[in-house]
């Protein structure tokens, strides 16, 4: 069956209005598509109906532009999936987290797909932007859609995989600027998705299948995890033999074939700590295990513990037992410049200290209020009014690079878990990941 071409008058339903879904809804609506955004969060829906961006710390869309699209009716939001039942283009943008045993948790994607299937019509286009392992769009999403609708993928409706690639918090890079990988269950599905995305994405890259598109996302995030894992392992080696890992990385980067990755106290966020395990799980099922990738993931997960070792060295340098030391952790976010604590190494590090009996630990992050810190089960720290013995830099927020640490009362040492103080000479010793920065006079 040849499905009709995509036209601007086609309605678009996006299930899941996180940083991916909101970016997609905005770009599609601003070029003329009537977009219905569906999300289970009542607070998020209320915020959008009022014309405000509920994710302004992750997605750089001005409130005024959200309001304009909502007021014009081009962007509609709801908690009820039935609102988008008649949309021709239906896009899945829900999270795909992991269970505690590192297996993929597909609960949300199955629920979203089931709802879409109940309103699926002949000629519809279903796109999966959620991150899944190769084969899941065909064998899980496709099967659920067929079961719920009684229709057949590729014959009655188009089925496409086009994994999201957004960099949350990067306000200079819009969805329109990020090359889009598209793979359909057949050529016609791929072509229809190409027609849709070409209205607002500058560069499209078409692949031959659903699985090829899914595998692209797996490879690009596993590549990052693998190289960060090597950098972290190399940093531990440099620490053991007394050389500066950043000096070595800078030297290696003078070769044209070397792409630098940097060590730190851990990897967080919605992608790199999780997506490679999807690939590892798929590899186990196919009998082709990713042993190197597995070891790299373990290397990354060791870094909060390695940073704890640096903290113990810092405690010894000031002649204090770790359990007696007053520690302030600077940073809750998983990366600098964003308000996002998902899988943040800072939280893992705090849990390690708590399990080891350290009771005098507090947290400061300029992007989180004291109440928000408390909601995460942590104790807030006020660097202006409170004092501490050691600061641990857990997030590379821009303001931390030039922060006046000497003004924090009683400060005796810093553990630089993000290696952002290398160019500074401070009046207290700084212990870095894979380097020791000697204090200035």
C-alpha positions in Angstrom: 0.0 0.0 0.0 1.3 3.5 -0.9 0.4 5.9 1.8 -0.3 9.5 0.8 2.4 12.2 1.2 2.8 14.2 4.4 1.3 17.7 4.2 1.4 20.6 6.7 -2.3 20.2 7.3 -1.6 16.8 8.8 -2.1 16.7 12.6 0.8 15.5 14.8 0.5 13.9 18.2 3.6 13.7 20.4 3.4 11.3 23.3 5.8 12.5 26.1 6.6 16.2 26.4 10.1 16.0 28.0 13.1 17.8 26.6 12.8 15.7 23.4 9.0 15.9 22.9 8.8 19.6 23.7 11.6 20.5 21.3 9.9 18.4 18.6 6.5 19.9 19.3 7.9 23.4 19.1 9.8 22.9 15.8 6.8 21.1 14.1 4.3 23.7 15.3 6.3 26.7 14.3 6.4 25.5 10.6 2.6 25.1 10.5 1.8 21.5 11.8 -1.1 21.3 14.3 0.6 19.6 17.2 -1.0 17.9 20.1 1.4 17.2 23.0 0.3 14.5 25.4 2.0 14.0 28.8 1.0 12.4 32.2 2.4 15.4 34.2 -0.5 17.7 35.2 2.0 20.3 36.3 3.8 20.3 32.9 0.5 20.5 31.0 -0.8 23.4 33.2 2.5 25.3 32.6 2.3 24.9 28.8 -1.4 25.9 28.7 -0.4 29.1 30.4 2.2 29.7 27.7 5.3 28.9 29.7 8.2 26.6 29.0 8.3 24.1 31.9 11.8 22.9 30.9 13.6 26.2 30.3 16.7 24.9 32.0 16.9 22.1 29.4 15.2 23.5 26.3 16.0 27.1 25.2 12.5 28.0 23.9 11.4 31.4 25.1 8.1 31.6 27.0 6.8 34.1 24.5 7.1 31.6 21.6 5.4 28.9 23.6 2.6 31.3 24.4 2.2 32.4 20.8 1.9 28.8 19.6 -0.6 27.9 22.3 -2.7 31.0 21.9 -2.9 30.4 18.1 -4.0 26.8 18.6 -1.0 25.5 16.6 0.2 23.8 19.8 -2.3 22.0 22.0 -1.4 20.0 25.1 -3.4 17.5 27.1 -3.1 14.6 29.6 -5.7 12.7 27.5 -4.4 10.6 24.6 -7.8 10.8 23.0 -7.1 14.4 22.1 -4.6 13.3 19.5 -6.5 10.2 18.3 -7.1 11.7 14.9 -3.5 12.9 14.3 -2.0 11.3 11.3 1.6 11.5 12.6 2.1 9.9 16.0 5.5 10.1 17.7 6.7 8.3 20.8 9.0 10.4 23.0 8.8 8.7 26.4 11.7 7.8 28.7 13.3 4.3 28.5 15.0 3.8 31.9 16.7 0.7 33.3 15.8 -1.7 36.0 18.2 -2.0 38.9 19.8 -5.1 37.2 20.6 -2.9 34.1 17.9 -4.5 31.9 15.8 -2.1 29.8 12.5 -1.0 31.5 10.1 -0.7 28.6 7.0 0.0 30.8 6.4 3.5 29.6 7.0 2.8 25.9 4.7 -0.1 26.0 1.9 1.9 27.6 2.4 4.8 25.1 2.4 2.4 22.2 -0.7 0.6 23.4 -2.6 4.0 23.6 -1.5 5.0 20.1 -2.5 1.6 18.7 -6.1 2.0 20.1 -6.6 5.1 17.8 -4.5 4.0 14.9 -6.0 4.4 11.4 -5.0 3.3 7.9 -2.5 5.8 6.5 -1.1 6.9 9.9 2.7 7.3 10.5 4.1 6.1 13.8 7.7 7.2 14.7 9.6 6.0 17.7 12.1 8.6 18.9 12.6 6.9 22.3 15.9 5.1 22.7 15.7 1.3 22.3 18.0 -1.5 21.3 17.9 -2.8 17.7 14.8 -4.8 17.0 12.6 -3.3 19.6 10.7 -0.9 17.3 9.8 -3.8 15.0 9.3 -6.6 17.6 7.8 -4.7 20.5 6.3 -1.4 19.3 5.2 -2.8 15.9 3.6 -5.9 17.5 1.7 -3.8 20.1 0.4 -1.4 17.4 -0.8 -4.3 15.2 -2.4 -6.1 18.2 -4.3 -3.0 19.4 -5.3 -1.7 15.9 -5.8 -4.9 13.8 -3.7 -3.2 11.2 -0.3 -4.2 9.7 2.9 -2.2 9.8 4.2 -1.3 6.3 0.9 -2.2 4.7 -1.7 -0.1 6.6 0.5 2.3 8.5 4.1 3.5 8.4 6.5 2.5 11.1 9.7 4.4 11.7 12.6 4.6 14.1 14.3 7.9 14.4 16.2 8.1 17.8 16.4 11.5 19.5 19.9 13.1 19.6 19.2 16.3 21.6 21.8 17.7 23.9 19.8 18.9 26.9 20.9 22.2 28.3 22.8 23.2 25.1 20.9 26.3 24.2 23.0 27.0 21.1 22.0 23.8 19.4 18.4 23.4 18.3 16.7 20.3 17.1 16.6 21.7 13.6 20.4 21.8 13.6 21.0 18.2 14.6 21.2 15.7 11.7 18.3 13.3 11.9 18.7 9.5 11.3 15.6 7.9 9.9 14.9 4.2 9.2 11.5 2.7 8.3 10.0 -0.8 8.2 9.9 -0.3 4.4 11.0 2.3 1.9 7.6 4.0 1.9 7.7 4.5 5.7 11.2 6.0 5.5 10.1 8.3 2.7 7.0 9.6 4.6 9.2 10.3 7.7 11.6 12.1 5.5 8.8 14.3 4.2 7.7 15.1 7.7 11.1 15.9 9.2 12.3 17.8 6.2 9.9 20.6 7.1 12.0 21.6 10.1 15.3 19.6 10.2 18.1 20.8 8.0 20.0 17.5 7.5 18.4 14.0 7.2 20.3 10.7 6.9 18.3 7.8 5.7 19.2 4.2 6.6 17.9 1.0 5.3 15.9 -0.3 8.3 14.4 0.3 11.7 17.3 -1.7 13.2 20.0 0.4 11.5 18.4 3.6 12.9 18.2 2.1 16.4 21.8 0.8 16.3 23.0 4.3 15.3 22.0 5.7 18.6 23.4 2.7 20.4 26.8 3.1 18.7 27.1 6.9 19.2 26.4 6.8 22.9 28.4 3.6 23.5 31.4 5.3 21.7 31.2 8.1 24.2 30.9 5.8 27.2 33.7 3.6 25.9 36.2 6.5 25.5 35.2 8.1 28.7 35.7 4.8 30.4 39.3 4.6 29.0 40.0 8.2 30.1 38.8 7.3 33.6 40.9 4.2 33.7 43.9 6.1 32.4 43.3 8.8 35.0 43.5 6.2 37.8 46.7 4.9 36.3 48.2 8.4 36.2 47.2 9.0 39.8 49.0 5.8 40.8 52.3 6.7 39.1 52.2 10.5 39.8 51.7 12.1 36.4 49.1 14.6 35.2 46.5 12.9 33.0 45.5 16.2 31.4 49.0 16.9 30.3 49.1 13.5 28.7 45.7 14.0 27.0 46.8 17.4 25.7 49.9 15.8 24.2 48.0 12.9 22.6 45.5 15.4 21.1 48.3 16.9 19.0 47.9 13.8 16.8 45.2 14.1 14.1 43.7 10.7 14.8 43.1 11.3 18.5 39.8 12.6 19.7 40.1 13.6 23.4 37.8 12.4 26.1 38.2 13.5 29.7 38.0 11.8 33.1 35.8 12.9 35.9 34.0 11.7 39.0 31.4 9.9 37.0 28.9 9.9 34.1 25.3 10.9 34.5 22.3 12.0 32.5 19.6 10.3 30.5 21.8 8.6 27.9 25.5 7.7 28.4 25.0 5.8 31.8 22.0 3.8 30.3 22.0 3.4 26.5 25.1 1.2 26.3 23.4 -1.3 28.5 20.7 -1.7 25.9 23.4 -2.6 23.4 25.0 -5.0 25.9 21.7 -6.6 26.6 21.0 -7.0 22.9 24.5 -8.4 22.4 23.9 -11.1 25.1 20.7 -12.1 23.4 22.4 -12.4 20.0 25.3 -14.3 21.4 27.8 -11.5 20.6 28.7 -10.0 24.0 30.2 -6.5 24.2 32.9 -7.3 26.8 35.0 -4.1 26.1 31.9 -1.9 26.5 30.9 -3.7 29.6 34.3 -3.0 31.2 34.1 0.6 30.1 30.8 1.0 31.9 32.2 -0.5 35.0 35.2 1.9 34.7 32.8 4.8 34.7 30.8 3.5 37.6 33.9 3.2 39.7 34.7 6.9 39.5 32.5 8.1 42.4 34.4 5.6 44.6 37.7 6.7 43.2 36.8 10.3 44.0 36.0 9.1 47.5 39.5 7.9 47.7 40.7 11.4 46.8 38.6 12.8 49.5 40.2 10.4 52.0 43.6 11.7 50.8 42.4 15.3 51.3 41.2 14.4 54.8 44.6 12.9 55.7 46.4 16.0 54.4 44.5 18.1 56.9 45.0 15.5 59.7 41.3 14.7 60.1 39.4 11.4 60.0 36.9 11.2 57.2 33.9 10.7 59.5 34.8 13.9 61.4 35.3 16.1 58.3 32.8 18.7 57.2 32.3 18.2 53.5 30.4 20.5 51.1 29.6 18.9 47.7 29.4 21.6 45.0 27.0 20.5 42.3 23.9 18.3 42.0 23.5 18.3 38.2 25.0 15.6 36.1 26.7 18.2 33.9 27.5 21.9 34.0 25.0 24.5 33.0 21.8 22.4 33.4 19.4 21.8 36.2 19.1 18.0 35.8 20.1 15.5 38.5 19.2 12.3 36.6 21.8 9.6 37.4 24.1 12.4 38.7 27.5 11.2 40.0 27.0 13.8 42.8 24.0 11.9 44.2 25.9 8.6 44.0 28.9 10.1 45.7 26.7 11.4 48.5 25.2 8.0 49.0 28.8 6.5 49.2 29.7 9.0 51.9 26.5 8.3 53.8 27.0 4.6 53.8 30.5 5.0 55.1 29.3 6.9 58.1 30.1 10.5 57.0 27.4 12.6 58.7 28.7 16.1 58.1 28.0 16.3 54.4 26.0 19.0 52.7 25.3 20.0 49.1 25.3 23.3 47.2 24.1 23.9 43.6 23.2 27.4 42.5 20.6 26.0 40.1 18.7 24.2 42.9 16.8 25.8 45.8 17.4 24.6 49.3 14.0 23.1 49.2 14.7 21.1 46.0 18.0 19.8 47.6 16.0 18.6 50.6 13.4 16.9 48.3 16.3 14.7 47.1 17.0 13.7 50.6 20.1 15.8 50.9 21.2 18.6 53.2 21.6 22.0 51.6 24.8 24.1 52.1 25.1 27.9 52.1 28.6 28.8 51.1 28.1 32.4 52.3 26.9 31.7 55.8 28.3 28.2 56.5 31.8 26.8 56.8 33.4 23.4 55.9 36.7 21.6 55.8 36.7 20.3 52.3 34.8 21.1 49.1 34.2 18.4 46.5 33.4 19.8 43.1 30.9 17.4 41.6 29.5 19.4 38.6 31.4 21.6 36.1 29.0 24.5 36.3 30.6 27.5 34.7 30.4 29.6 37.8 32.4 27.0 39.8 35.5 27.5 37.6 36.0 31.1 38.9 34.3 30.7 42.3 36.0 32.5 45.2 36.5 29.3 47.3 38.8 31.0 49.8 35.8 33.0 51.1 34.2 29.8 52.4 34.9 29.7 56.1 37.4 27.1 57.5 38.2 25.7 54.0 41.3 23.6 54.1 41.3 21.6 50.8 39.3 21.0 47.6 38.7 17.7 45.7 38.2 18.8 42.1 36.0 15.9 40.7 35.6 17.7 37.4 39.2 19.0 36.9 38.0 22.6 36.4 40.6 24.3 38.6 43.8 23.4 36.8 44.6 26.9 35.7 44.1 28.4 39.1 46.4 28.8 42.1 44.5 28.6 45.3 45.6 29.0 48.9 44.5 25.4 49.7 45.6 22.1 48.1 43.4 20.8 45.2 43.2 17.1 44.6 42.1 16.4 41.0 41.0 13.3 39.1 44.3 12.0 37.7 46.2 15.1 38.7 47.3 16.9 41.8 47.3 20.7 41.5 49.9 22.3 43.8 48.5 25.3 45.7 49.9 28.7 44.9 51.8 30.8 47.4 
